[in-house]
């Protein structure tokens, strides 16, 4: 994870980063909705006496990790953009 050097910020990059911020705020709204869905599934399963789903737990963890990475980018703690804008040429294979 790369950290931000405040002296290395260029004025022209502000608008590019602002565009990414707007997109990630919209993605964050959708992803948070998905996390609530996982929560509700786990609650219903618990209410009916079924043990928690391991698949839902893994999905919840993956969503939480993704939300964390988005917040790191939004709060200027990293320059690494989360999915879908972090794809490099070698990552597509």
C-alpha positions in Angstrom: 0.0 0.0 0.0 1.5 3.3 -1.0 1.3 6.3 1.3 0.8 9.8 0.2 3.5 12.4 0.2 1.8 15.8 0.7 4.6 17.5 -1.2 4.1 15.3 -4.3 0.5 16.3 -4.9 0.1 18.1 -8.2 -2.7 20.6 -8.7 -3.9 18.9 -11.9 -4.4 15.6 -10.1 -7.0 17.1 -7.8 -9.7 16.9 -10.4 -8.8 13.4 -11.4 -8.9 12.3 -7.7 -12.2 14.2 -7.2 -13.7 12.1 -10.1 -12.5 8.9 -8.4 -13.9 10.1 -5.1 -17.3 10.7 -6.6 -17.3 7.2 -8.2 -16.1 5.5 -5.1 -18.8 7.2 -2.9 -21.4 5.8 -5.3 -19.8 2.3 -5.2 -19.6 2.5 -1.5 -23.4 3.1 -1.3 -24.0 -0.1 -3.3 -21.5 -2.2 -1.5 -22.9 -1.1 1.9 -26.3 -2.3 0.7 -24.8 -5.7 -0.2 -23.3 -5.9 3.3 -26.7 -5.3 4.9 -28.0 -8.1 2.7 -25.4 -10.5 4.1 -26.3 -9.3 7.6 -30.0 -10.0 7.1 -29.3 -13.5 5.7 -27.2 -14.4 8.7 -29.8 -13.0 11.1 -32.6 -14.9 9.5 -30.6 -18.1 9.5 -29.9 -17.5 13.2 -33.5 -16.9 14.0 -34.6 -20.2 12.4 -31.9 -22.1 14.1 -29.6 -22.8 11.2 -25.8 -22.3 11.9 -24.2 -19.3 10.3 -23.2 -19.8 6.7 -19.5 -20.0 6.2 -20.0 -18.7 2.6 -21.9 -15.6 3.9 -19.2 -15.0 6.5 -16.5 -15.1 3.8 -18.6 -12.8 1.6 -19.1 -10.4 4.5 -15.4 -10.3 5.2 -14.6 -9.7 1.6 -17.1 -6.8 1.4 -15.8 -5.3 4.7 -12.2 -5.5 3.3 -13.3 -3.7 0.1 -15.1 -1.0 2.1 -12.0 -0.5 4.2 -9.9 -0.1 1.1 -12.3 2.4 -0.3 -12.2 4.4 2.9 -8.4 4.4 2.9 -8.5 5.9 -0.6 -11.2 8.4 0.2 -9.4 9.6 3.4 -6.1 10.1 1.5 -4.4 7.4 3.5 -3.3 5.7 0.2 -3.0 6.4 -3.5 -3.9 2.7 -4.3 -7.3 2.7 -6.0 -9.6 -0.2 -5.0 -11.3 -2.4 -7.6 -12.4 -1.6 -10.5 -9.7 1.0 -11.1 -6.7 -0.8 -9.8 -6.3 -3.2 -12.7 -2.8 -3.2 -14.1 -1.9 -5.0 -17.3 -0.7 -8.2 -15.4 -3.8 -8.3 -13.2 -6.2 -9.0 -16.1 -4.9 -12.5 -16.8 
